[in-house]
């Protein structure tokens, strides 16, 4: 049973790593909500087919499957957009963390020894975290860099909001250096849906990493070595 749970956690972490910096649907999609409410009336939720679909989730947002059992985004349109903005940002961080967490456990010690630096992992070889401990090993300069990058991202997002006004897309920070975001509407919606779905899986994966290591006191890479060791070993 434990092995099955470990395998599940790592499978979802692998899935949740792509499309990390595309944006979500613009507010122009949200404006269609009023006209769609009549159609949503009486429709059942796709995610919870035994309950009615929330009226504020009319399908205009990418990845919308009618899931908001606690009504967090039901107050008004501004609240819904704020929630989507927060979801996108957390999703992107989770996708990066789902990759960075196991990579740190695999390579931090090797790189630190090669460069004659202190190892940042815990005694068990797990990534530092609030529950694992070890955050005191992280240099202050690292947190300064992280805070600076986060601040720049927030400033870019704020500038985009001021520049685009009502046409602003939640999560849009004008970041697409490789030009991967499609030009056509259908392609954009598909890309946005992939991003939000991968982000949701990644958030669950990171939660799994944290809980698993807190309970077993073993790195996730050691719990499921078949995902990280060459098959010929």
Backbone bond lengths (Angstrom), bond angles and torsions (degrees), N, CA, C in turn:
res aa  C-N    CA-C-N  psi(-1)  N-CA   C-N-CA  omega(-1)  CA-C   N-CA-C  phi
1 X - - - 1.474 - - 1.527 110.78 -
2 X 1.353 115.50 -42.11 1.455 119.74 -179.90 1.526 110.33 -65.16
3 X 1.360 116.26 -39.72 1.453 119.81 179.89 1.516 111.55 -65.23
4 X 1.334 116.30 -37.88 1.465 120.17 178.63 1.521 110.87 -64.92
5 X 1.329 116.87 -40.74 1.461 120.33 178.94 1.517 110.06 -64.94
6 X 1.330 118.41 -42.97 1.456 121.64 179.29 1.524 110.56 -62.16
7 X 1.322 116.75 -41.91 1.463 120.03 -179.67 1.516 110.25 -63.40
8 X 1.349 116.51 -41.26 1.462 119.67 179.22 1.517 111.49 -62.13
9 X 1.338 116.91 -44.71 1.461 120.40 -177.78 1.513 111.28 -61.10
10 X 1.326 117.27 -39.54 1.455 118.38 -178.62 1.513 112.76 -77.54
11 X 1.320 117.42 -30.84 1.458 118.75 175.82 1.518 111.09 -62.51
12 X 1.337 115.97 -43.77 1.458 117.65 -179.21 1.513 111.67 -69.39
13 X 1.352 117.04 -29.86 1.466 118.50 178.21 1.517 111.45 -68.32
14 X 1.331 117.07 -34.45 1.458 119.88 179.91 1.513 110.52 -68.56
15 X 1.335 116.58 -38.42 1.458 120.26 -178.90 1.515 111.42 -65.59
16 X 1.360 116.81 -35.32 1.454 119.90 -169.28 1.498 116.06 -86.71
17 X 1.374 119.05 46.36 1.455 118.58 -175.26 1.510 114.86 -128.51
18 X 1.332 119.08 4.93 1.459 118.85 -175.49 1.515 111.82 -109.16
19 X 1.330 115.35 165.97 1.460 122.83 176.18 1.519 112.38 55.01
20 X 1.325 116.73 54.43 1.458 120.12 -168.94 1.510 114.87 -82.92
21 X 1.305 120.34 -14.84 1.451 118.78 -172.31 1.515 113.69 -134.34
22 X 1.322 119.29 26.95 1.455 120.63 171.88 1.504 109.06 -89.72
23 X 1.330 116.34 163.85 1.451 119.76 -173.04 1.513 112.58 -99.52
24 X 1.331 115.50 172.31 1.449 122.59 179.76 1.520 110.21 -97.97
25 X 1.350 117.23 173.36 1.448 120.10 -177.46 1.518 112.30 -59.49
26 X 1.318 117.24 148.57 1.452 121.96 -177.95 1.517 110.96 -79.64
27 X 1.313 114.90 168.51 1.456 120.07 -179.16 1.514 111.74 -64.87
28 X 1.320 118.07 -18.18 1.463 119.19 177.44 1.514 110.78 -62.20
29 X 1.363 115.75 -30.50 1.456 118.63 176.37 1.515 110.78 -68.35
30 X 1.344 115.14 -36.25 1.452 119.25 -177.77 1.520 111.29 -67.55
31 X 1.361 116.94 -29.16 1.457 119.32 -176.75 1.522 111.82 -64.69
32 X 1.312 115.77 -18.76 1.468 118.36 179.76 1.515 111.92 -78.49
33 X 1.347 116.80 -3.36 1.449 120.07 -174.52 1.528 113.13 -60.04
34 X 1.312 117.64 -41.32 1.452 120.29 -176.19 1.524 111.34 -58.49
35 X 1.324 115.81 -45.38 1.452 119.44 -178.18 1.519 112.28 -72.69
36 X 1.348 117.09 -21.83 1.447 120.06 -177.44 1.517 112.71 -90.37
37 X 1.322 117.38 -14.92 1.451 119.95 -176.36 1.522 112.27 -57.69
38 X 1.317 115.26 -36.32 1.450 118.74 -179.75 1.529 111.02 -63.81
39 X 1.350 116.45 -36.02 1.441 120.05 179.64 1.522 110.84 -73.37
40 X 1.340 116.95 -35.11 1.451 121.10 -178.82 1.517 110.88 -71.34
41 X 1.318 116.88 -27.41 1.456 122.16 -178.91 1.529 109.57 -54.36
42 X 1.337 116.47 121.36 1.454 121.04 178.23 1.511 114.08 87.20
43 X 1.324 118.88 -12.00 1.456 121.89 179.10 1.528 109.67 -76.43
44 X 1.330 116.41 143.59 1.455 120.93 -179.11 1.530 110.16 -88.98
45 X 1.315 115.32 150.12 1.456 121.26 179.67 1.519 110.25 -65.45
46 X 1.333 115.89 138.36 1.454 120.82 177.80 1.526 111.33 -70.42
47 X 1.326 116.49 -35.27 1.460 120.77 -178.38 1.524 111.94 -81.43
48 X 1.321 116.36 -34.36 1.464 122.32 178.72 1.526 108.08 -126.78
49 X 1.319 117.96 80.81 1.459 121.54 -171.22 1.516 115.60 -64.62
50 X 1.329 117.48 -6.11 1.467 120.59 179.20 1.526 111.90 -95.99
51 X 1.351 117.51 2.07 1.471 120.56 177.27 1.523 108.99 -129.04
52 X 1.339 117.93 153.36 1.477 120.63 179.08 1.524 111.17 -64.54
53 X 1.322 115.69 150.79 1.461 121.69 177.07 1.529 109.43 -69.72
54 X 1.337 118.86 130.96 1.474 120.47 177.81 1.529 110.56 -58.04
55 X 1.316 117.33 137.44 1.468 121.30 -175.86 1.523 112.38 -62.56
56 X 1.342 117.16 -32.65 1.465 118.77 -177.19 1.519 112.32 -78.49
57 X 1.315 117.83 -7.98 1.463 121.81 177.11 1.525 107.83 -109.67
58 X 1.343 114.92 88.56 1.459 120.45 -172.99 1.523 113.34 -99.33
59 X 1.341 117.72 7.90 1.444 120.45 179.34 1.515 115.01 93.22
60 X 1.327 118.07 -0.33 1.465 120.68 -178.12 1.532 112.30 -79.13
61 X 1.325 117.86 -19.20 1.466 121.53 177.32 1.524 109.76 -90.02
62 X 1.307 116.71 140.20 1.467 120.72 175.90 1.520 109.79 -61.33
63 X 1.325 116.26 136.48 1.451 120.33 179.25 1.510 114.27 78.35
64 X 1.326 117.55 9.50 1.460 121.43 -179.26 1.531 109.47 -77.50
65 X 1.332 116.11 114.57 1.467 120.82 176.15 1.531 110.11 -121.24
66 X 1.337 115.76 23.59 1.456 119.85 175.80 1.512 114.48 70.89
67 X 1.344 117.32 33.95 1.461 120.17 -178.19 1.518 110.78 -109.50
68 X 1.304 116.53 104.84 1.463 123.44 172.42 1.523 107.00 -159.45
69 X 1.345 117.03 64.80 1.470 121.01 -173.48 1.522 114.21 -60.94
70 X 1.333 117.24 -25.07 1.464 120.35 -178.70 1.528 112.43 -100.38
71 X 1.321 117.07 0.51 1.459 120.51 175.22 1.511 114.67 67.24
72 X 1.340 118.15 32.54 1.457 120.62 -177.78 1.535 112.39 -63.05
73 X 1.327 117.36 -32.08 1.457 119.70 -177.39 1.511 114.04 -105.26
74 X 1.324 117.02 17.61 1.464 120.06 -172.25 1.525 114.73 -92.26
75 X 1.338 117.52 -6.46 1.460 119.86 -175.17 1.519 111.69 -62.64
76 X 1.327 116.59 -53.86 1.462 121.90 177.82 1.519 108.75 -162.87
77 X 1.339 116.13 178.70 1.460 121.05 -178.00 1.518 111.72 -63.12
78 X 1.332 117.39 -39.58 1.461 121.19 -179.47 1.532 111.08 -62.15
79 X 1.328 116.58 -40.20 1.461 120.69 178.79 1.521 110.80 -65.05
80 X 1.328 116.48 -42.30 1.459 120.63 179.35 1.523 111.35 -61.69
81 X 1.331 116.40 -43.74 1.458 120.67 179.58 1.529 111.35 -66.79
82 X 1.326 115.82 -36.75 1.468 120.02 177.26 1.530 109.99 -63.62
83 X 1.333 116.17 -42.25 1.458 120.48 178.75 1.530 110.83 -64.54
84 X 1.325 117.03 -40.49 1.460 119.41 178.80 1.528 110.94 -65.55
85 X 1.318 116.76 -39.91 1.466 120.63 177.26 1.531 110.49 -59.21
86 X 1.329 116.11 -44.96 1.461 120.79 179.72 1.524 110.62 -65.53
87 X 1.332 116.89 -40.18 1.463 120.30 -179.64 1.526 111.23 -63.46
88 X 1.333 116.31 -43.46 1.463 120.64 179.73 1.535 110.58 -61.31
89 X 1.313 117.44 -45.87 1.463 120.79 -177.80 1.524 111.56 -65.53
90 X 1.337 116.44 -42.86 1.455 119.12 177.58 1.528 111.05 -66.10
91 X 1.311 116.63 -35.72 1.463 120.92 179.08 1.522 110.74 -62.74
92 X 1.324 116.96 -44.62 1.461 120.58 -178.44 1.524 111.27 -65.49
93 X 1.330 116.76 -41.13 1.461 119.95 177.00 1.528 110.58 -63.86
94 X 1.330 116.32 -40.96 1.463 120.33 -179.01 1.519 111.57 -65.97
95 X 1.343 117.39 -38.09 1.460 119.69 178.93 1.521 111.19 -65.12
96 X 1.327 116.40 -39.49 1.465 120.05 176.37 1.533 110.65 -66.56
97 X 1.321 116.01 -41.88 1.464 120.34 -178.41 1.518 111.75 -68.53
98 X 1.345 117.47 -34.82 1.467 120.66 179.73 1.521 111.39 -62.66
99 X 1.321 116.69 -26.71 1.468 121.09 175.20 1.525 110.55 -88.53
100 X 1.325 116.60 -45.24 1.463 120.77 -174.95 1.516 114.19 -67.15
101 X 1.321 117.15 -33.86 1.471 120.58 -177.03 1.532 111.71 -59.83
102 X 1.333 119.33 -58.39 1.468 118.93 179.59 1.529 113.60 -68.17
103 X 1.343 117.34 -32.80 1.461 118.89 178.70 1.525 110.90 -62.74
104 X 1.319 116.61 -37.55 1.470 120.21 177.71 1.521 110.56 -62.74
105 X 1.318 116.67 -42.08 1.461 119.83 -179.27 1.526 111.91 -67.92
106 X 1.316 116.15 -28.66 1.462 120.45 -178.72 1.536 112.88 -81.68
107 X 1.330 116.02 -38.15 1.470 118.19 -167.65 1.527 115.38 -120.87
108 X 1.329 118.97 -11.08 1.469 119.04 -176.08 1.523 111.72 -59.64
109 X 1.315 117.42 -46.65 1.457 120.38 -177.52 1.530 111.19 -64.17
110 X 1.334 116.85 -41.86 1.465 120.73 -179.38 1.532 110.99 -63.99
111 X 1.329 115.52 -44.61 1.468 119.35 -179.19 1.524 110.71 -68.05
112 X 1.348 116.26 -41.27 1.465 120.19 -179.62 1.529 110.76 -62.95
113 X 1.320 117.27 -42.99 1.467 120.07 179.23 1.524 111.10 -65.99
114 X 1.317 116.31 -38.32 1.461 120.32 -179.66 1.523 111.52 -64.78
115 X 1.351 115.69 -38.66 1.463 120.87 -178.22 1.527 112.48 -94.18
116 X 1.345 115.87 3.54 1.464 121.02 -179.31 1.527 111.05 58.78
117 X 1.336 114.92 48.42 1.461 121.85 178.63 1.530 109.32 -117.91
118 X 1.328 117.97 159.15 1.470 119.39 177.36 1.526 111.32 -69.11
119 X 1.315 115.76 144.05 1.471 121.66 178.58 1.528 109.14 -75.63
120 X 1.323 116.72 133.32 1.466 120.99 -176.49 1.519 113.25 -92.00
121 X 1.328 117.86 -7.06 1.458 120.72 -178.81 1.524 110.94 -75.23
122 X 1.334 116.24 165.86 1.463 120.61 176.12 1.526 109.51 -76.00
123 X 1.317 116.96 177.61 1.471 120.99 -179.20 1.524 111.45 -62.23
124 X 1.327 116.65 -30.48 1.467 120.47 -179.82 1.521 112.20 -82.63
125 X 1.339 116.64 -7.34 1.453 120.63 -178.24 1.511 113.76 91.66
126 X 1.341 117.57 11.09 1.465 122.34 -179.35 1.521 110.32 -87.43
127 X 1.313 115.41 158.93 1.466 120.77 177.29 1.524 110.10 -68.19
128 X 1.321 118.29 142.30 1.466 120.89 178.23 1.523 110.85 -63.69
129 X 1.311 116.02 139.09 1.469 121.56 176.27 1.519 108.42 -160.59
130 X 1.329 116.29 175.82 1.457 119.88 -179.82 1.525 111.37 -60.87
131 X 1.338 116.63 -40.22 1.462 120.07 -177.85 1.522 111.75 -84.50
132 X 1.319 117.69 -34.28 1.468 120.52 179.02 1.516 112.26 -76.90
133 X 1.346 116.05 -26.24 1.451 119.90 -172.01 1.521 110.07 82.60
134 X 1.307 116.09 -174.27 1.455 120.59 177.34 1.511 114.99 90.91
135 X 1.331 117.89 -2.86 1.464 119.39 -179.77 1.520 112.03 -66.84
136 X 1.325 116.38 -20.63 1.462 119.85 178.21 1.526 111.76 -69.03
137 X 1.325 117.30 -16.16 1.459 121.13 178.57 1.526 112.67 -79.60
138 X 1.322 115.81 -16.42 1.463 120.40 -177.09 1.522 109.48 -77.73
139 X 1.316 116.22 129.00 1.461 121.14 -177.93 1.535 111.05 -66.76
140 X 1.339 118.08 144.17 1.467 121.00 178.74 1.524 112.74 -57.88
141 X 1.321 116.47 -32.12 1.463 119.70 179.90 1.532 111.85 -59.59
142 X 1.325 115.50 -33.84 1.472 119.64 178.81 1.523 110.63 -61.64
143 X 1.326 116.56 -45.84 1.467 120.17 -179.02 1.518 111.10 -66.26
144 X 1.330 116.41 -33.95 1.466 119.73 176.86 1.525 110.41 -63.50
145 X 1.333 116.33 -43.90 1.465 120.47 179.18 1.522 110.57 -64.04
146 X 1.331 117.02 -44.85 1.463 121.05 179.88 1.517 110.89 -61.10
147 X 1.336 116.70 -45.88 1.459 120.55 179.94 1.525 111.54 -63.86
148 X 1.327 116.19 -36.38 1.465 120.20 179.22 1.519 111.14 -66.76
149 X 1.328 116.68 -44.84 1.467 120.18 179.01 1.524 110.67 -63.06
150 X 1.331 116.29 -41.96 1.465 120.28 178.61 1.525 110.66 -63.08
151 X 1.325 115.62 -40.37 1.458 119.28 178.77 1.513 112.64 -64.42
152 X 1.331 116.38 -41.05 1.467 120.43 178.05 1.532 110.81 -63.65
153 X 1.330 116.26 -40.12 1.464 120.06 178.30 1.524 111.05 -63.25
154 X 1.334 115.97 -41.35 1.464 119.86 179.95 1.529 111.16 -67.89
155 X 1.328 116.07 -38.48 1.464 119.22 177.56 1.526 110.92 -64.66
156 X 1.324 116.79 -40.41 1.462 120.99 177.84 1.513 111.06 -63.29
157 X 1.323 116.31 -40.86 1.457 120.63 178.13 1.521 111.13 -65.25
158 X 1.340 115.82 -41.29 1.465 120.07 179.74 1.517 111.01 -64.91
159 X 1.319 116.51 -40.00 1.467 120.13 177.78 1.525 111.19 -63.52
160 X 1.333 116.11 -40.24 1.465 120.17 178.55 1.519 111.08 -64.23
161 X 1.321 116.99 -38.64 1.473 120.55 178.19 1.520 110.85 -63.95
162 X 1.327 116.58 -44.34 1.463 120.01 -179.16 1.519 111.25 -68.21
163 X 1.333 116.60 -35.92 1.456 121.07 -177.44 1.527 112.33 -73.24
164 X 1.329 116.21 -41.72 1.467 120.14 -173.80 1.523 113.99 -95.86
165 X 1.316 116.65 -16.48 1.457 119.64 176.55 1.517 112.77 58.71
166 X 1.325 116.58 -125.30 1.465 121.39 -177.20 1.525 112.67 -68.45
167 X 1.320 116.59 -17.46 1.467 120.16 179.46 1.531 112.41 -89.72
168 X 1.331 116.78 6.87 1.451 120.66 -179.37 1.526 111.03 -66.58
169 X 1.311 115.81 137.33 1.460 122.29 177.29 1.519 109.36 -97.68
170 X 1.329 119.68 124.47 1.470 120.91 179.25 1.516 111.41 -54.36
171 X 1.319 116.55 128.48 1.451 121.85 -179.97 1.513 114.61 88.90
172 X 1.316 117.86 -0.87 1.457 121.47 -177.82 1.526 110.01 -77.67
173 X 1.342 116.44 115.31 1.466 120.10 176.04 1.530 110.06 -122.79
174 X 1.323 115.23 24.85 1.471 121.94 176.39 1.522 111.86 55.29
175 X 1.331 116.25 40.48 1.463 120.64 -178.25 1.528 109.68 -115.85
176 X 1.322 116.25 101.92 1.459 122.23 174.98 1.524 108.09 -155.71
177 X 1.359 116.63 62.66 1.475 120.21 -172.43 1.522 113.93 -62.46
178 X 1.325 117.75 -25.61 1.461 120.82 -178.64 1.527 112.72 -95.60
179 X 1.333 115.99 0.03 1.461 119.64 178.69 1.514 113.74 62.62
180 X 1.313 117.18 39.03 1.463 121.05 -177.65 1.528 113.05 -82.81
181 X 1.336 116.69 -17.53 1.464 119.06 -177.01 1.527 109.64 -73.93
182 X 1.326 118.41 123.43 1.468 121.54 -176.11 1.524 112.80 -62.44
183 X 1.319 115.49 159.67 1.457 121.21 178.01 1.519 112.04 -88.60
184 X 1.341 117.36 -31.53 1.464 120.43 -176.88 1.521 110.61 -84.07
185 X 1.324 115.70 153.06 1.461 121.63 -175.52 1.524 111.97 -63.00
186 X 1.339 116.80 -41.84 1.458 119.82 -179.05 1.527 110.91 -63.18
187 X 1.326 116.17 -42.48 1.455 120.07 178.53 1.516 112.32 -65.95
188 X 1.331 116.67 -38.08 1.458 120.68 177.99 1.517 111.25 -63.42
189 X 1.344 115.77 -44.48 1.457 119.62 179.87 1.521 111.12 -63.17
190 X 1.340 116.73 -40.12 1.467 120.35 178.48 1.523 110.91 -63.90
191 X 1.328 117.21 -43.00 1.460 121.30 179.45 1.527 110.56 -64.63
192 X 1.319 116.94 -43.07 1.456 121.56 179.96 1.526 111.21 -64.40
193 X 1.320 116.23 -38.80 1.463 120.48 179.19 1.523 110.66 -66.16
194 X 1.328 116.45 -41.41 1.459 119.98 177.43 1.523 110.67 -61.39
195 X 1.330 116.09 -43.68 1.459 119.57 -177.96 1.515 111.41 -61.62
196 X 1.323 117.14 -48.24 1.464 119.31 -175.15 1.526 110.72 -69.03
197 X 1.330 117.01 -35.38 1.464 119.45 179.29 1.528 111.03 -70.17
198 X 1.330 116.55 -43.55 1.461 119.69 177.03 1.525 110.56 -62.49
199 X 1.330 116.28 -38.75 1.457 119.87 179.55 1.509 112.68 -64.84
200 X 1.317 116.62 -39.61 1.468 119.99 178.93 1.519 110.96 -65.12
201 X 1.332 116.01 -42.55 1.469 119.75 176.99 1.526 110.66 -63.17
202 X 1.328 116.34 -40.35 1.465 120.19 -179.53 1.522 111.39 -64.75
203 X 1.318 117.61 -38.33 1.462 120.02 178.10 1.523 110.91 -63.00
204 X 1.328 117.10 -40.42 1.458 120.25 176.68 1.533 110.80 -67.69
205 X 1.347 116.57 -36.61 1.462 120.37 179.89 1.522 111.27 -64.18
206 X 1.326 116.60 -44.96 1.467 120.39 179.08 1.523 110.77 -62.41
207 X 1.334 116.01 -40.99 1.468 119.03 175.55 1.526 110.14 -59.20
208 X 1.333 115.54 -40.15 1.459 119.29 177.70 1.513 112.89 -63.98
209 X 1.344 116.58 -41.52 1.469 120.26 176.86 1.537 110.33 -57.46
210 X 1.317 115.29 -48.74 1.464 120.90 -175.90 1.527 111.15 -62.00
211 X 1.331 115.99 -49.05 1.463 120.26 -177.71 1.525 110.83 -65.75
212 X 1.324 116.70 -43.73 1.465 120.33 -177.95 1.520 111.79 -61.31
213 X 1.338 116.97 -46.72 1.461 119.19 -178.45 1.524 111.73 -71.53
214 X 1.331 117.63 -31.27 1.460 120.25 178.19 1.530 110.89 -68.45
215 X 1.336 116.50 -34.93 1.466 120.53 -178.44 1.524 112.50 -81.11
216 X 1.358 116.46 -45.81 1.458 120.50 -173.03 1.525 113.59 -94.16
217 X 1.326 117.62 -15.31 1.462 122.30 -178.48 1.533 111.12 55.70
218 X 1.329 115.13 38.77 1.455 122.50 179.17 1.514 108.59 -137.11
219 X 1.326 119.48 138.09 1.469 120.44 178.28 1.531 111.03 -58.84
220 X 1.307 116.36 145.91 1.464 119.80 179.04 1.522 110.61 -62.60
221 X 1.311 117.01 -29.81 1.467 119.83 178.29 1.521 111.89 -68.31
222 X 1.337 117.38 -26.20 1.456 121.34 176.84 1.519 111.38 -84.62
223 X 1.332 115.76 -30.27 1.459 120.25 178.89 1.526 111.19 -68.82
224 X 1.312 116.96 -33.29 1.468 121.35 -178.43 1.526 109.03 -130.54
225 X 1.330 117.58 66.47 1.468 120.65 -175.09 1.524 113.42 -65.03
226 X 1.341 117.44 -22.84 1.466 119.71 -178.68 1.515 112.48 -65.94
227 X 1.319 117.71 -15.72 1.461 120.73 176.24 1.528 112.17 -85.05
228 X 1.342 117.27 -18.03 1.458 120.01 -168.77 1.530 114.08 -123.93
229 X 1.297 118.12 -12.62 1.465 120.58 178.31 1.522 109.88 -100.96
230 X 1.323 118.05 146.75 1.474 120.75 175.83 1.520 110.82 -56.40
231 X 1.319 116.24 142.25 1.469 120.76 -175.11 1.518 111.69 -66.11
232 X 1.350 117.68 -18.80 1.459 119.54 -178.71 1.521 112.39 -85.75
233 X 1.353 117.07 -4.44 1.467 119.24 177.83 1.523 110.83 -80.07
